[in-house]
Amino acid sequence: MPRRALLILLALAGLSACSWGYDGYGHGGHDPSGPAYGGREWAEPRRPFEGELTGPGSAILDDWLKETPEGRAIVTLGFRDAARGVVSEDVAHRANLWFRLYADQNRDMIITDPEIRTALVAAAGRYVRRPHG
């Protein structure tokens, strides 16, 4: 089975498993300042950048997907519908859910700042190449 198809199947399986009663984690509105997301150690200082995500879904993307280079790479390179940087609401919901499931390594339904940072680097590693120097 192709790797992409396997990843999609795993994401869909996670979606169905998390759609029962985990409001604020998988469905419904999310509050990044709430207890499930702790501080903002994952965030870099906000500065203008090229390639900012736009579209109706950009407002509902989790901050760590919208405001970090790794997060933008995950969205634009990992979701074909957002390849040009225009994010629909559907893509934003799918990206948020996929990343939350991916980042929650201990499966306690709480994403910590270290889990977010580790997941950002690991997931975007195949897309973002840092220059050596």
C-alpha positions, 0 to 999 in steps of 0.5 A, a space after each residue: 500500500 502506498 505510504 500516502 494512502 496508509 497515512 490517510 487511512 491512519 488519520 481517518 482512523 484517528 479521526 473516527 476514534 477521537 470524534 467521541 467526546 473530546 470537544 476542544 481536542 478534535 471537534 468544535 472550537 479550540 482554545 489554544 490558550 486553554 489548559 490542553 495547550 498550556 503555554 506558547 513555548 512552541 511559538 517563535 516571535 511573530 514577524 512578517 514572512 513570505 508565504 503566509 497562509 490565506 483563505 477561509 481556513 487560515 483563521 481556524 488553523 492552530 497557531 503552531 501550524 499557521 505561525 511557524 515555518 514547519 507548520 506552514 510546510 506541513 499544511 502546504 506540502 502535506 495537504 494537496 488542496 493547500 499547495 498554493 497557500 490558500 487553506 479551505 475550512 475543510 483542509 484547516 480542520 483536517 490539518 488541525 486534527 491530523 497534527 493534534 493526533 500526531 503530536 500527542 505521543 503519549 495519547 493522553 489527549 493533552 498536547 504539551 509545548 514539547 510535544 508540539 515542538 517535537 512534532 513540528 520538527 519531525 513532521 516537517 523534516 521531510 519538507 523543510 531543509 535547513 542549510 548547514 553552515 
